[in-house]
Amino acid sequence: MPVSFSLSPEQEQLKHGARQFAEAHLRDLADAVRAEPDPLRRALLARPAFEKAVEAGFLKGFVPVPFGGAAGGGVDAAILIEEWAAHSPDFVISMAGPLIALAPVYQVGTPEQIERFVAPFLADAGAPVAAMAYSEPGGSANFDLPAPAEGTRTTAVDDGDHWVVNGRKAWASHLPGWDGDGPDVMTIVCRTPGGVSLVVAEREHLAGHIEVEQYYDLPGLRGCLTARIRLVDVRVPKANLLGAEGQGVELTRNAFVGSGASIGTFAVAAMRRAFDVAHRFATTERRGGAVPIIEHQSVADVLADAKARIEAVRLLSWRALDAALSGHPSGLEWALHAKVFGSETGVDVINDLIKLVGVSAYDHDFPLVRYLNDALAYPVIEGSNIGVRRRQMQALLTGEGYDALAASGMS
Ligand SMILES: Cc1cc2nc3c(=O)[nH]c(=O)nc-3n(C[C@H](O)[C@H](O)[C@H](O)COP(=O)(O)OP(=O)(O)OC[C@H]3O[C@@H](n4cnc5c(N)ncnc54)[C@H](O)[C@@H]3O)c2cc1C
């Protein structure tokens, strides 16, 4: 990223295109999702907009250029994510599946694997979805540990030309696919004789072998298609192992670097909407007093501090996505800061804005708590800040020769 923070003409165009799409398709979707109580029915509401986004070429934007896609740089990704997530963060999470699930394919896939697994996402047709099946119902923060810890419990057993996969997976977007027969591509973190490994199951392997135990009813990100499932005798060709047996821990951690960085931008989107609501309230409401409440210095201070923190997280997230998606050596550190600092700042800022508005905010119909409900997800998804992300930062800090100036280029 050049050290200029002005958007280029192309980025301006991207911002306007993304905003137009969001206003045309995601605003109404968000209203419909809010009104639908059933978690599966409301997740399926996204499909028409999803198909339109695919047709318009947006899905390709999540696939890097060397693999046939049209992904731009990290700042471009931040612009698109912020514009869409401002209306419907759940829709973005749903579409961004390939960003995580295909990352290990890009890293170690054979040319044949790359062509086969990436193809559905380049077709500009239908509603192809990908799931990164890492999380398990009994916990995932310690997925890398060997026995006697449980670590990763899902197994892939050697059966001649195939792996036979059994186990339970949870949370990942689109585990059951749109229809219960699985996503187009599911990257499964599992235990093989050689250790934690990744195998890719395609729809033809998954259909009829997924038992949905529960569709989660999330407090925020209400339109996400998240479920707890059982994989029953999923037979996957041996040729679908990614990299080597035992390489799964490293590949899984790498897969979540870019998406971790993006969490800062998701938090910005929620803060930006909450700020607008609180600012409008403060400039128009007197609450029985003589002046709009923004004239009270204590109220203006809350808005001033909120705005500064929003801008700080936005810039941090641009930097983090740029570093993570360009493969910068400090990409992981930047991603961790955007994930941890961005997500926790998001919760704090929106909570402060709720306090500013006062009791009126404590009503489902007042458009503020909904953004807190979305923001509350960000410290715990994409690897919880306590169990996963700060542990990764701890590993960097305790590494030999850690250079605190390297990330900024100031060493
Ligand atoms: C909308 C949404 C989308 C998601 N998308 C995906 C996805 O695409 N793919 C996917 O696989 N998952 C996905 N998840 C799950 C998500 O990534 C979780 O962050 C992940 O399961 C890990 O959760 P956890 O860290 O809380 O782990 P857990 O193992 O459940 O740990 C729970 C808590 O225990 C403590 N803890 C456990 N171990 C340690 C330790 N070693 N050190 C310190 N503290 C510890 C921490 O406080 C931690 O938060 C999604 C979830 C949601 C809600």
The ligand as an SDF file (V2000), in Angstrom:
LIG
                    3D

 53 58  0  0  0  0  0  0  0  0999 V2000
  -20.8980  -16.3650   12.5840 C   0  0  0  0  0  0  0  0  0  0  0  0
  -19.8000  -17.3160   12.8880 C   0  0  0  0  0  0  0  0  0  0  0  0
  -18.9700  -17.7350   11.8710 C   0  0  0  0  0  0  0  0  0  0  0  0
  -17.9570  -18.6670   12.1350 C   0  0  0  0  0  0  0  0  0  0  0  0
  -17.1940  -19.1220   11.0940 N   0  0  0  0  0  0  0  0  0  0  0  0
  -16.3820  -20.1690   11.3120 C   0  0  0  0  0  0  0  0  0  0  0  0
  -15.7170  -20.8070   10.2130 C   0  0  0  0  0  0  0  0  0  0  0  0
  -15.8420  -20.3880    9.0430 O   0  0  0  0  0  0  0  0  0  0  0  0
  -15.0030  -21.9100   10.4630 N   0  0  0  0  0  0  0  0  0  0  0  0
  -14.8910  -22.4320   11.7130 C   0  0  0  0  0  0  0  0  0  0  0  0
  -14.2790  -23.4790   11.8620 O   0  0  0  0  0  0  0  0  0  0  0  0
  -15.4370  -21.8020   12.7920 N   0  0  0  0  0  0  0  0  0  0  0  0
  -16.1850  -20.7110   12.6220 C   0  0  0  0  0  0  0  0  0  0  0  0
  -16.7800  -20.0970   13.6870 N   0  0  0  0  0  0  0  0  0  0  0  0
  -16.3350  -20.4380   15.0670 C   0  0  0  0  0  0  0  0  0  0  0  0
  -15.2110  -19.4580   15.5340 C   0  0  0  0  0  0  0  0  0  0  0  0
  -14.1330  -19.3670   14.6450 O   0  0  0  0  0  0  0  0  0  0  0  0
  -14.5930  -19.7220   16.9050 C   0  0  0  0  0  0  0  0  0  0  0  0
  -13.7680  -18.6300   17.1540 O   0  0  0  0  0  0  0  0  0  0  0  0
  -13.7860  -20.9780   17.0580 C   0  0  0  0  0  0  0  0  0  0  0  0
  -14.6410  -22.0850   17.1500 O   0  0  0  0  0  0  0  0  0  0  0  0
  -12.9410  -20.9670   18.3120 C   0  0  0  0  0  0  0  0  0  0  0  0
  -13.7270  -20.6550   19.4270 O   0  0  0  0  0  0  0  0  0  0  0  0
  -13.0490  -20.4870   20.8270 P   0  0  0  0  0  0  0  0  0  0  0  0
  -11.7050  -19.8830   20.6670 O   0  0  0  0  0  0  0  0  0  0  0  0
  -14.0370  -19.8420   21.7240 O   0  0  0  0  0  0  0  0  0  0  0  0
  -12.7430  -22.0270   21.2480 O   0  0  0  0  0  0  0  0  0  0  0  0
  -13.1240  -22.9480   22.4230 P   0  0  0  0  0  0  0  0  0  0  0  0
  -12.2510  -24.1370   22.2690 O   0  0  0  0  0  0  0  0  0  0  0  0
  -14.6080  -23.1810   22.4610 O   0  0  0  0  0  0  0  0  0  0  0  0
  -12.6640  -22.1540   23.7270 O   0  0  0  0  0  0  0  0  0  0  0  0
  -13.6050  -21.4860   24.5990 C   0  0  0  0  0  0  0  0  0  0  0  0
  -12.8690  -20.5530   25.5370 C   0  0  0  0  0  0  0  0  0  0  0  0
  -12.0290  -21.2910   26.4300 O   0  0  0  0  0  0  0  0  0  0  0  0
  -10.8360  -20.5550   26.7370 C   0  0  0  0  0  0  0  0  0  0  0  0
   -9.6790  -21.3330   26.2530 N   0  0  0  0  0  0  0  0  0  0  0  0
   -9.6980  -22.5570   25.6530 C   0  0  0  0  0  0  0  0  0  0  0  0
   -8.4530  -22.9830   25.4160 N   0  0  0  0  0  0  0  0  0  0  0  0
   -7.6090  -22.0240   25.8430 C   0  0  0  0  0  0  0  0  0  0  0  0
   -6.2120  -21.8630   25.8340 C   0  0  0  0  0  0  0  0  0  0  0  0
   -5.3970  -22.7840   25.3380 N   0  0  0  0  0  0  0  0  0  0  0  0
   -5.6930  -20.7030   26.3400 N   0  0  0  0  0  0  0  0  0  0  0  0
   -6.4820  -19.7550   26.8650 C   0  0  0  0  0  0  0  0  0  0  0  0
   -7.8340  -19.8480   26.8790 N   0  0  0  0  0  0  0  0  0  0  0  0
   -8.3990  -20.9700   26.3860 C   0  0  0  0  0  0  0  0  0  0  0  0
  -10.9770  -19.2040   26.0040 C   0  0  0  0  0  0  0  0  0  0  0  0
  -11.5390  -18.2610   26.8810 O   0  0  0  0  0  0  0  0  0  0  0  0
  -11.9390  -19.5450   24.8500 C   0  0  0  0  0  0  0  0  0  0  0  0
  -12.6480  -18.4110   24.3770 O   0  0  0  0  0  0  0  0  0  0  0  0
  -17.7550  -19.1530   13.4570 C   0  0  0  0  0  0  0  0  0  0  0  0
  -18.5910  -18.7060   14.5020 C   0  0  0  0  0  0  0  0  0  0  0  0
  -19.6160  -17.8150   14.2190 C   0  0  0  0  0  0  0  0  0  0  0  0
  -20.5180  -17.3750   15.3460 C   0  0  0  0  0  0  0  0  0  0  0  0
  1  2  1  0
  2  3  1  0
  2 52  2  0
  3  4  2  0
  4  5  1  0
  4 50  1  0
  5  6  2  0
  6  7  1  0
  6 13  1  0
  7  8  2  0
  7  9  1  0
  9 10  1  0
 10 11  2  0
 10 12  1  0
 12 13  2  0
 13 14  1  0
 14 15  1  0
 14 50  1  0
 15 16  1  0
 16 17  1  0
 16 18  1  0
 18 19  1  0
 18 20  1  0
 20 21  1  0
 20 22  1  0
 22 23  1  0
 23 24  1  0
 24 25  2  0
 24 26  1  0
 24 27  1  0
 27 28  1  0
 28 29  2  0
 28 30  1  0
 28 31  1  0
 31 32  1  0
 32 33  1  0
 33 34  1  0
 33 48  1  0
 34 35  1  0
 35 36  1  0
 35 46  1  0
 36 37  1  0
 36 45  1  0
 37 38  2  0
 38 39  1  0
 39 40  1  0
 39 45  2  0
 40 41  1  0
 40 42  2  0
 42 43  1  0
 43 44  2  0
 44 45  1  0
 46 47  1  0
 46 48  1  0
 48 49  1  0
 50 51  2  0
 51 52  1  0
 52 53  1  0
M  END
$$$$
